[in-house]
Amino acid sequence: MSYQGLADRVAEVRKKIDDARRRGGHTQNVRIIAVTKTHGPEAVLAALGAGITDIGENKVQEALGKQDALAARIAMTGGIPVVASRGPAPAALTWHLIGHLQRNKVKHVDRFALFHAVDSQRLADAIHNFGVTLARPLDVLLEVNVSGEASKGGYPPSELAREADRLRAQAGLRVRGVMTMAPFDAPESVLREVFGGARRALETVRGAGHDATELSMGMSGDFAVAVEEGATMVRLGTVLFGERGQ
């Protein structure tokens, strides 16, 4: 698949982010996470060529396959302007795991710089235990279900303060912030309610003593509103690469 015009689309997205940040009255740095779900390794390289170094994947096995494929290409050709670093991932890339994770796959979390979707106490404990075996903490975000949708995972906001307090004692993980998802095709009033709730959730986590600064929210259809409400990371797929499978 060709990704012609990606650099222009990235530039347009960056302008929209800058405009949204000014409208929201914020000064936060906003990182674009290119979501390459269902796209091959070429999408990762295209994103890198367009100036995006943060890559997001929903599924562990798909992500590991891309990491391995890129590492193999580096080893075979030497033609990619990046080098292998921790795991097989190129050092120029920062890999994010943004989807739900089963506890039996926690052993792969160290292949990612940040896991966005800690959605339960049991998963948090499993990651903590794995971090302890590695003798270093794993960076995570707490997923908060602000909208209350049954189809979405995450902590209810009412439970977040207690969990954030509990996690201070878990040396195997490091809470860097929160993540949320808004309902699909929601009106702006609902988007602001959800994203504003996530911003308040981040304040709750910080109030519990965590060095938490990241607010991961906003996708292709709603990232401008998310930035207006304080997002520091937006997870973009369709607006960059087109519809999945095309």
C-alpha positions as CSV (number, residue, x, y, z in Angstrom):
1,M,0.0,0.0,0.0
2,S,1.2,3.5,-0.9
3,Y,1.1,6.2,1.7
4,Q,1.5,9.1,-0.7
5,G,0.6,12.5,0.8
6,L,1.2,11.3,4.4
7,A,3.6,14.1,5.2
8,D,1.0,16.7,4.0
9,R,-1.7,15.0,6.2
10,V,0.6,15.1,9.2
11,A,1.3,18.8,8.6
12,E,-2.5,19.4,8.5
13,V,-3.0,17.5,11.7
14,R,-0.3,19.4,13.4
15,K,-1.8,22.7,12.4
16,K,-5.2,21.6,13.8
17,I,-3.5,20.5,17.0
18,D,-1.8,23.9,17.3
19,D,-5.1,25.7,16.6
20,A,-7.0,23.6,19.1
21,R,-4.3,24.1,21.8
22,R,-4.7,27.9,21.4
23,R,-8.5,27.7,21.6
24,G,-8.3,25.6,24.7
25,G,-5.8,28.0,26.4
26,H,-3.3,25.2,27.0
27,T,0.4,25.1,26.4
28,Q,0.9,21.3,26.6
29,N,3.1,19.5,24.2
30,V,0.9,17.1,22.1
31,R,2.4,13.9,20.7
32,I,0.8,12.3,17.7
33,I,0.7,8.5,18.1
34,A,0.3,6.9,14.6
35,V,-2.0,3.9,15.0
36,T,-0.9,1.3,12.4
37,K,-3.5,-1.3,13.3
38,T,-4.1,-3.6,10.2
39,H,-1.4,-1.8,8.3
40,G,2.0,-3.4,7.6
41,P,5.5,-2.4,8.6
42,E,5.6,0.0,5.6
43,A,3.1,2.2,7.5
44,V,5.5,2.5,10.4
45,L,8.3,3.5,8.0
46,A,6.0,6.0,6.3
47,A,5.1,7.6,9.6
48,L,8.8,7.8,10.5
49,G,9.5,9.4,7.2
50,A,6.7,12.0,7.9
51,G,8.2,12.9,11.2
52,I,6.2,10.8,13.6
53,T,8.2,8.6,15.9
54,D,5.4,7.4,18.2
55,I,3.7,4.2,16.9
56,G,0.5,2.8,18.5
57,E,-0.7,-0.8,18.2
58,N,-3.9,-2.3,19.6
59,K,-2.8,-6.0,19.6
60,V,0.3,-7.4,21.0
61,Q,1.0,-10.1,18.4
62,E,0.5,-7.7,15.5
63,A,2.9,-5.2,17.1
64,L,5.5,-7.8,17.8
65,G,5.3,-9.0,14.2
66,K,6.0,-5.5,12.9
67,Q,8.8,-4.9,15.4
68,D,10.4,-8.2,14.3
69,A,9.9,-7.4,10.6
70,L,11.6,-4.0,10.9
71,A,14.5,-5.5,12.8
72,A,14.9,-8.2,10.2
73,R,14.9,-5.6,7.4
74,I,17.6,-3.6,9.2
75,A,19.7,-6.7,9.6
76,M,19.3,-7.8,6.0
77,T,19.7,-4.5,4.1
78,G,21.1,-1.9,6.5
79,G,19.1,0.6,4.4
80,I,16.7,1.8,7.1
81,P,18.1,4.9,8.9
82,V,17.4,3.5,12.3
83,V,19.2,0.9,14.5
84,A,18.0,-1.9,16.7
85,S,17.5,-1.0,20.4
86,R,15.6,-2.5,23.3
87,G,13.9,-5.5,21.9
88,P,13.9,-5.6,18.1
89,A,12.3,-2.1,17.8
90,P,14.2,0.6,16.1
91,A,15.6,3.2,18.5
92,A,14.1,6.0,16.5
93,L,10.6,4.7,17.2
94,T,8.6,4.8,20.5
95,W,6.1,1.9,20.6
96,H,2.8,2.3,22.5
97,L,0.4,-0.5,23.3
98,I,-3.0,1.1,23.3
99,G,-5.5,-1.8,23.3
100,H,-6.9,-4.1,25.9
101,L,-4.3,-6.6,27.2
102,Q,-5.0,-10.1,28.6
103,R,-3.0,-10.9,31.7
104,N,-1.3,-13.9,30.0
105,K,0.3,-11.5,27.6
106,V,1.8,-9.1,30.2
107,K,5.2,-10.7,29.5
108,H,5.3,-8.6,26.3
109,V,4.7,-5.2,27.9
110,D,8.4,-4.5,28.1
111,R,8.6,-4.3,24.3
112,F,6.7,-1.0,24.6
113,A,7.6,2.3,26.0
114,L,4.1,2.9,27.4
115,F,1.0,0.8,27.9
116,H,-2.1,2.9,27.7
117,A,-4.8,0.6,28.9
118,V,-4.5,-0.6,32.5
119,D,-8.2,-1.1,33.1
120,S,-8.4,-3.2,36.2
121,Q,-6.7,-4.0,39.5
122,R,-5.9,-7.5,38.4
123,L,-4.1,-6.3,35.3
124,A,-2.3,-3.6,37.3
125,D,-1.1,-6.3,39.7
126,A,0.1,-8.6,36.9
127,I,2.1,-5.8,35.3
128,H,3.5,-4.9,38.7
129,N,4.6,-8.5,39.3
130,F,6.3,-8.6,35.8
131,G,8.1,-5.3,36.5
132,V,9.4,-6.7,39.7
133,T,10.9,-9.7,37.9
134,L,12.6,-7.2,35.5
135,A,13.9,-5.1,38.4
136,R,12.5,-2.0,36.8
137,P,9.1,-0.3,36.7
138,L,6.9,-0.4,33.5
139,D,5.3,2.8,32.4
140,V,1.5,2.7,32.2
141,L,-1.6,4.8,31.9
142,L,-4.8,4.1,33.8
143,E,-7.8,3.7,31.5
144,V,-10.7,5.6,32.8
145,N,-14.3,4.9,31.6
146,V,-15.6,8.4,31.9
147,S,-18.6,7.8,29.6
148,G,-19.8,4.8,31.6
149,E,-20.3,2.7,28.5
150,A,-20.6,-1.0,29.2
151,S,-18.7,-1.8,25.9
152,K,-15.6,0.1,27.2
153,G,-13.1,-1.0,29.8
154,G,-11.5,1.1,32.4
155,Y,-11.9,2.3,35.9
156,P,-15.0,4.2,36.8
157,P,-14.0,7.7,37.9
158,S,-15.4,7.1,41.4
159,E,-12.9,4.2,41.9
160,L,-9.9,6.0,40.6
161,A,-8.7,7.8,43.8
162,R,-8.6,4.5,45.8
163,E,-6.8,2.6,43.0
164,A,-4.3,5.4,42.4
165,D,-3.5,5.4,46.1
166,R,-3.1,1.6,46.1
167,L,-0.8,1.7,43.2
168,R,1.7,4.0,44.9
169,A,3.0,0.8,46.7
170,Q,3.4,-1.1,43.4
171,A,7.1,-0.7,42.5
172,G,6.8,-2.8,39.4
173,L,4.8,-0.1,37.5
174,R,4.9,3.6,37.2
175,V,1.7,5.5,36.5
176,R,2.4,8.2,34.0
177,G,-1.2,9.4,33.4
178,V,-4.6,8.4,32.2
179,M,-6.3,7.4,29.0
180,T,-9.9,7.5,27.9
181,M,-12.1,7.0,24.8
182,A,-15.2,9.0,24.0
183,P,-18.3,7.4,22.5
184,F,-18.2,7.0,18.7
185,D,-19.9,9.9,16.8
186,A,-20.8,11.7,20.1
187,P,-21.9,15.3,19.9
188,E,-19.4,17.9,21.0
189,S,-21.1,18.4,24.4
190,V,-20.5,14.7,25.2
191,L,-17.0,14.8,24.0
192,R,-16.2,17.7,26.3
193,E,-17.8,16.0,29.2
194,V,-15.7,12.8,28.6
195,F,-12.5,14.6,27.9
196,G,-13.0,17.0,30.8
197,G,-13.7,14.1,33.1
198,A,-10.4,12.5,32.0
199,R,-8.5,15.7,32.7
200,R,-10.0,15.7,36.2
201,A,-9.1,12.0,36.6
202,L,-5.5,13.0,35.8
203,E,-5.6,15.5,38.6
204,T,-6.9,12.8,40.9
205,V,-4.0,10.5,40.0
206,R,-1.5,13.4,40.6
207,G,-3.2,14.1,43.9
208,A,-2.5,10.5,45.0
209,G,1.3,11.2,44.6
210,H,2.1,9.9,41.1
211,D,4.3,11.8,38.7
212,A,1.6,11.7,36.1
213,T,1.5,14.1,33.2
214,E,0.1,12.2,30.2
215,L,-3.5,12.5,29.0
216,S,-4.1,10.1,26.2
217,M,-7.4,10.9,24.5
218,G,-8.7,11.8,21.1
219,M,-8.8,9.8,17.9
220,S,-9.2,10.7,14.2
221,G,-12.8,12.0,14.6
222,D,-12.5,14.0,17.8
223,F,-8.8,14.8,18.4
224,A,-9.2,18.6,18.1
225,V,-11.8,18.7,21.0
226,A,-9.5,16.4,23.0
227,V,-6.6,18.8,22.6
228,E,-8.8,21.7,23.5
229,E,-9.5,19.8,26.8
230,G,-5.8,19.2,27.5
231,A,-4.8,16.0,25.7
232,T,-1.0,15.4,25.6
233,M,-1.3,12.4,23.3
234,V,-3.7,11.8,20.4
235,R,-4.1,8.3,18.8
236,L,-4.6,8.7,15.1
237,G,-5.1,6.1,12.5
238,T,-7.7,6.8,9.8
239,V,-6.9,10.5,9.4
240,L,-3.3,9.5,8.6
241,F,-3.5,6.2,6.8
242,G,-7.0,6.0,5.5
243,E,-9.7,3.4,6.4
244,R,-8.4,0.1,7.7
245,G,-7.8,-2.5,5.2
246,Q,-7.6,0.0,2.3
